[in-house]
Amino acid sequence: MTEKNVEISGVKFKNPLIVGSATPTWDSTRMKRCIEGGASGAIAKSLFGNSAAIGRKYPRPRFKLFDYREYPGYPDNLPGSFTLRSLEECSSFNYADYMNDINKAKDMVGSDGIIIASLSGATKEEWIEMCEMVNQTKADWVELNNSCPFAADMGVKIGAGAVDLTKEFVHACSRVLKKPFSVKITPQTSDSVSLAKMVEEEGASAINLSARLSGIMLDIDTAAPIGWESIGGYGGPYLLGYGLKTTFQVAKAVKIPIIGGLGVWKWQDVIKYIMVGASIVQTVTAVMLRGFNVTGKWMKNIEQWMDAKGYKSINDIKGIALENIKKTSEVERDFKGIKFSVDTDLCSKCGVCLKSCMYEAISLTSAGAVINDNLCDRCGMCSEVCPQRAVRMYRNT
Ligand SMILES: Cc1cc2nc3c(=O)[nH]c(=O)nc-3n(C[C@H](O)[C@H](O)[C@H](O)COP(=O)(O)O)c2cc1C
């Protein structure tokens, strides 16, 4: 029997998987569904300050999926890499309705789940006003969200456009808040580590890594963005590697717990985030496309995997990958003895490897592709592109 509980600042999460702030948490009814689906907590859709109230109304439609339905075998088979573009800035609630809905959510889920309010002020005054209001609610936890990928494009100092204000607002909020709080930072910064340290120094209980990027998808016939006329949120499972890297870097630099999660699409991704140091993992896109029960299904898979591996608790896997990730300068660069060859029984003579060999080391013979060892750079690209998996690497000792 594995121990799945995670406790942070006295708040007990029944498992390490929560639903992040977004459409699946837009109101109390949806947050209850997140908890019933198997998540241990839900971060409510962010409340923006009144000066950014324009973000409470969205264009319709507001979601666009790229490289999704085109996947072979869709909908039974889903791609492990696609783009979800969206324009949905903040909760459509005003301050009072938001606070009432947080109370309603907590009343609905009781001790079954953790309800997290999410705030984004555009001025110090707004941050403080919202913190004072949220103190009066039944929220278990508060997230200070300074991660919106496109709020700055609305002309307000929120998210990716307000990184420079992080210290100031976290400092101000930490003096007002009477609840544990996390700070959500943008991935659109060159230095997540310094930001995370700053957040830690200002007394945050945890750091959330992170929101998505902003981007444009363009239609070449109209020369205009697809869906609506501006930039939008831009994410999907392809961001997993970026999120894991940031979590790894921050985990090495701070002691406060990390809520990791960017590009989580499979149960294995949850484990990967924990292995690079996350205490809690959030998911959004997967819930939006696979439904509210996806978290429960994943937790069953995770439990089975932990049992099979002999892991007794989440702590047993937390951070275990950290020591396996070297500095780039420490990577082994001696490739002596490495060779590549083609298994001609498997080779279909399609010629894909020839096009990808920048060293002109491959030729096609009647028996199949042949690699010239004298020209081969050992870069490995032929092995990666071969549709038949006919290229083998081996080491001459
Ligand atoms: C449609 C949509 C709306 C979102 N709205 C918010 C929001 O209001 N507040 C927030 O902190 N993050 C918001 N996010 C970001 C998510 O909370 C999460 O950080 C991000 O989607 C990465 O997780 P994922 O890769 O599992 O989707 C939103 C994401 C999506 C897709």
The ligand as a Gaussian input file, in Angstrom:
#p B3LYP/6-31G(d) Opt

LIG

0 1
 C       -7.679000      27.661000     -21.356000
 C       -6.698000      27.913000     -20.257000
 C       -6.963000      28.891000     -19.315000
 C       -6.044000      29.142000     -18.294000
 N       -6.337000      30.067000     -17.343000
 C       -5.496000      30.267000     -16.302000
 C       -5.826000      31.137000     -15.233000
 O       -6.882000      31.753000     -15.196000
 N       -4.921000      31.274000     -14.224000
 C       -3.749000      30.589000     -14.198000
 O       -2.976000      30.728000     -13.242000
 N       -3.407000      29.762000     -15.205000
 C       -4.257000      29.571000     -16.229000
 N       -3.943000      28.668000     -17.209000
 C       -2.651000      27.939000     -17.129000
 C       -2.818000      26.596000     -16.409000
 O       -3.196000      26.767000     -15.061000
 C       -1.520000      25.779000     -16.445000
 O       -0.523000      26.472000     -15.767000
 C       -1.033000      25.515000     -17.873000
 O       -2.105000      25.224000     -18.722000
 C        0.000000      24.395000     -17.916000
 O       -0.582000      23.161000     -17.625000
 P       -0.988000      22.095000     -18.780000
 O        0.195000      21.959000     -19.655000
 O       -1.383000      20.874000     -18.024000
 O       -2.156000      22.715000     -19.511000
 C       -4.838000      28.411000     -18.242000
 C       -4.584000      27.429000     -19.195000
 C       -5.498000      27.166000     -20.188000
 C       -5.201000      26.097000     -21.185000

